């Protein structure tokens, strides 16, 4: 029998499941380095889930049901030039994700507009005018790597606005991340997303 972790309700995505980035980050912490996390089912909240280390992966299970897995990976990505804080803030202020009436998961820990500042991250990615890039600003309270994974989750889905003004509800399926440097608590940062081949 492996160790257990519990995903607290505060870190929900949909009301009845954990935020995907937060779940992935909890597993990534056990793998270290560059990690690919794949979520197979919504992760239940507020109850112990089993974590097993297998030769090639770390897996998260609810009884016998596979919830997620994480493996060591590699990331070969050419980042785009960053935008400044003012442009990221303007993009965020225009984000359609700010509207709790149309947001599919308004209580999401990362991007839920129904969350209070300090209770949720309130990261609303908006399109950078004249581009196919999306951005928001984030002032982290801590440099916790699990919260970095969470913070990268929802803003990355902003690009779905490129396929239509009101994309269907969606949740994280797979994420690969490498944290080269942790954010500085209390200092504003820019989170960007874009499509690539």
C-alpha positions as CSV (number, residue, x, y, z in Angstrom):
1,X,0.0,0.0,0.0
2,X,1.4,3.4,-1.0
3,X,1.3,6.7,0.8
4,X,-1.8,8.9,0.7
5,X,-2.5,12.5,-0.1
6,X,-5.7,14.5,0.3
7,X,-6.7,17.3,-2.1
8,X,-8.5,19.9,0.0
9,X,-11.8,21.4,-1.2
10,X,-10.3,24.8,-1.3
11,X,-8.2,23.7,-4.4
12,X,-11.2,22.7,-6.5
13,X,-11.6,23.2,-10.2
14,X,-15.1,22.1,-10.8
15,X,-17.0,22.2,-7.5
16,X,-16.7,18.4,-7.0
17,X,-13.1,17.8,-8.2
18,X,-9.6,19.1,-7.6
19,X,-8.1,21.7,-10.0
20,X,-6.0,19.8,-12.5
21,X,-2.9,22.0,-12.2
22,X,-2.9,21.6,-8.5
23,X,-3.3,17.8,-8.8
24,X,-0.5,17.6,-11.3
25,X,1.7,19.8,-9.1
26,X,1.2,17.5,-6.1
27,X,2.4,14.5,-8.2
28,X,5.2,16.5,-9.9
29,X,6.6,17.3,-6.5
30,X,7.1,13.5,-6.0
31,X,8.9,13.1,-9.4
32,X,11.0,16.2,-9.5
33,X,12.6,18.0,-12.5
34,X,10.7,18.2,-15.7
35,X,7.4,16.3,-15.3
36,X,4.6,15.3,-17.6
37,X,1.3,14.8,-15.6
38,X,-1.7,13.1,-17.1
39,X,-5.1,13.3,-15.5
40,X,-7.3,10.3,-16.3
41,X,-10.4,11.2,-14.1
42,X,-11.5,14.1,-11.9
43,X,-9.6,13.9,-8.7
44,X,-11.9,13.6,-5.6
45,X,-11.7,16.2,-2.8
46,X,-11.3,15.8,0.9
47,X,-10.5,12.1,1.1
48,X,-7.3,10.2,1.1
49,X,-6.1,9.1,-2.3
50,X,-3.3,6.5,-2.7
51,X,0.0,7.4,-4.3
52,X,2.2,4.6,-5.6
53,X,5.7,4.8,-7.0
54,X,6.1,2.5,-9.9
55,X,9.4,2.0,-11.9
56,X,8.5,4.5,-14.6
57,X,5.8,6.7,-12.9
58,X,4.0,7.9,-9.9
59,X,0.3,7.2,-9.9
60,X,-2.7,8.6,-7.9
61,X,-5.6,6.2,-7.3
62,X,-9.0,6.4,-5.6
63,X,-9.2,2.8,-4.4
64,X,-8.4,0.9,-7.6
65,X,-9.4,3.7,-10.0
66,X,-6.5,5.5,-11.7
67,X,-6.9,9.2,-11.3
68,X,-3.6,10.6,-12.5
69,X,0.0,9.7,-13.3
70,X,3.2,11.6,-13.6
71,X,6.5,10.7,-15.3
72,X,9.9,12.3,-15.8
73,X,9.9,14.1,-19.1
74,X,11.7,16.6,-21.3
75,X,10.5,20.0,-22.5
76,X,11.8,21.5,-25.7
77,X,10.0,24.8,-26.1
78,X,11.0,28.1,-27.8
79,X,9.2,30.7,-25.6
80,X,7.8,33.8,-27.2
81,X,9.0,37.3,-26.2
82,X,7.4,38.3,-22.9
83,X,5.0,41.2,-22.7
84,X,5.1,43.8,-20.0
85,X,3.0,43.9,-16.9
86,X,0.7,46.7,-18.1
87,X,-0.2,44.8,-21.3
88,X,-0.8,41.6,-19.4
89,X,-3.0,43.4,-16.9
90,X,-5.0,45.0,-19.7
91,X,-5.5,41.6,-21.4
92,X,-6.6,40.2,-18.0
93,X,-9.1,43.0,-17.4
94,X,-10.7,42.2,-20.8
95,X,-10.9,38.4,-20.1
96,X,-14.2,36.7,-20.7
97,X,-13.3,34.4,-17.7
98,X,-14.1,37.3,-15.3
99,X,-17.9,36.8,-15.7
100,X,-19.3,34.4,-13.1
101,X,-22.5,34.1,-15.2
102,X,-20.7,32.5,-18.1
103,X,-17.7,30.9,-16.4
104,X,-18.2,27.1,-16.4
105,X,-16.4,26.7,-13.0
106,X,-16.9,30.0,-11.1
107,X,-15.4,28.6,-7.9
108,X,-12.2,27.2,-9.5
109,X,-9.2,27.9,-7.2
110,X,-7.2,29.2,-10.1
111,X,-9.5,31.1,-12.4
112,X,-12.8,31.3,-10.6
113,X,-14.3,34.8,-10.5
114,X,-16.5,33.8,-7.5
115,X,-13.4,33.3,-5.4
116,X,-12.2,36.1,-3.1
117,X,-8.8,37.6,-3.4
118,X,-6.6,35.5,-1.0
119,X,-8.9,32.5,-1.2
120,X,-8.3,31.8,-4.9
121,X,-5.7,32.9,-7.4
122,X,-8.2,34.8,-9.6
123,X,-6.1,34.4,-12.8
124,X,-8.1,35.6,-15.8
125,X,-6.2,35.2,-19.1
126,X,-7.2,37.5,-21.8
127,X,-6.1,37.9,-25.4
128,X,-3.2,40.3,-26.0
129,X,-4.6,42.7,-28.7
130,X,-3.3,42.0,-32.2
131,X,-1.9,38.6,-31.3
132,X,-2.9,35.0,-30.7
133,X,-1.3,35.2,-27.2
134,X,-3.1,35.3,-23.9
135,X,-1.8,36.7,-20.7
136,X,-2.6,37.6,-17.1
137,X,-0.7,38.9,-14.1
138,X,0.0,37.0,-10.9
139,X,1.3,38.2,-7.5
140,X,2.1,35.0,-5.7
141,X,1.9,34.8,-1.9
142,X,4.4,32.0,-1.7
143,X,6.9,30.3,-4.0
144,X,5.3,26.9,-3.6
145,X,5.9,24.8,-6.7
146,X,2.5,23.2,-6.5
147,X,0.9,26.6,-6.8
148,X,3.1,27.4,-9.8
149,X,1.7,24.3,-11.5
150,X,-1.8,25.4,-10.6
151,X,-1.2,29.0,-11.8
152,X,0.0,27.7,-15.2
153,X,-3.1,25.5,-15.7
154,X,-6.1,27.7,-16.3
155,X,-4.3,30.6,-18.0
156,X,-3.0,28.2,-20.6
157,X,-6.6,27.4,-21.6
158,X,-7.2,31.0,-22.8
159,X,-6.1,30.0,-26.3
160,X,-9.3,28.0,-26.6
161,X,-10.9,31.4,-27.2
162,X,-9.2,31.2,-30.6
163,X,-11.5,28.4,-31.7
164,X,-14.7,30.3,-30.8
165,X,-16.0,33.0,-28.5
166,X,-17.7,30.7,-26.1
167,X,-15.7,27.4,-26.0
168,X,-17.3,24.4,-24.3
169,X,-16.3,23.7,-20.7
170,X,-12.9,22.0,-20.5
171,X,-10.5,20.7,-17.9
172,X,-6.8,19.8,-17.9
173,X,-5.9,16.5,-19.4
174,X,-2.1,16.6,-19.7
175,X,0.5,19.1,-18.7
176,X,4.3,19.2,-18.9
177,X,6.2,21.7,-16.8
178,X,9.7,22.6,-15.7
179,X,10.3,25.2,-13.0
180,X,13.6,26.9,-13.8
181,X,13.1,29.5,-11.1
182,X,10.4,30.0,-8.6
183,X,8.4,33.2,-8.5
184,X,9.1,35.9,-6.0
185,X,6.3,36.2,-3.4
186,X,4.7,39.7,-3.4
187,X,6.1,40.6,-6.8
188,X,3.9,40.8,-9.9
189,X,4.6,38.2,-12.7
190,X,3.2,37.7,-16.2
191,X,1.7,34.3,-17.2
192,X,1.4,33.8,-21.0
193,X,0.0,31.2,-23.2
194,X,0.1,30.6,-26.9
195,X,-0.5,27.8,-29.5
196,X,2.5,26.0,-31.0
197,X,2.9,23.0,-33.3
